[in-house]
């Protein structure tokens, strides 16, 4: 029987999602740094 693994992708532009991601029960949380880099480029 295959064991399923859940991945949750969390964007860095919404900090309130970090705590929710930790509580959701996903096996792995992946923080999407693409949004963070995009925001840095626009600040320059």
CORBEL-V725680 format. One record per residue. N is the residue number from 1. SS is DSSP state (helix for helix, strand for strand, loop for the rest). OMEGA is omega as a letter, one per 20 degrees, with the letter a starting at -180 (NA if undefined). BURIAL is I if it has 9 or more other C-alpha atoms within 8 Angstrom, else O. Layout:
N SS OMEGA BURIAL
N SS OMEGA BURIAL
This chain:
1 loop a O
2 loop r O
3 loop a O
4 loop r O
5 loop r O
6 loop r O
7 strand r I
8 strand r I
9 strand a O
10 strand r I
11 strand a I
12 loop a I
13 loop r O
14 loop a O
15 loop a O
16 helix r O
17 helix a I
18 helix a I
19 helix r O
20 helix r O
21 helix a I
22 helix a I
23 helix a O
24 loop r O
25 loop r O
26 loop r I
27 loop a O
28 strand r O
29 strand r I
30 strand a O
31 strand a O
32 strand a I
33 loop r O
34 helix r O
35 helix r I
36 helix r I
37 helix r O
38 helix r O
39 helix r I
40 helix a O
41 helix a O
42 helix a O
43 helix a O
44 loop NA O
